[in-house]
Amino acid sequence: MNMEQLLIERQIIHCDSEIMSGTPVFTGTRVPLQTFFDYLEADKGLAEFLEDFPHLRKQVFQILEITLREVLEKTGNLSARSA
């Protein structure tokens, strides 16, 4: 399962052709997931994203947790017990 499928399955993001023309958004909002990545890539960073979108704090930390787990699994640094 790829990252986008996992985020949709866990209801962190949502894709619907009726909402933002199918752009992946945070579930229950019209905030595109790409906005989160734009903040991370720019000078704004995570702190400013959370300041601008405090209602998305839980979803952001879920994304970071899933991403970290995926990186650790791919690098072999995640033990079988914690998987």
Secondary structure, 3 states (H helix, E strand, C coil): CCHHHHHHHCCCEECECCEHHHCCEECCCCCEHHHHHHHHHCCCHHHHHHHHCHHHHHHHHHHHHHHHHHHHHHHCCCCHHHC
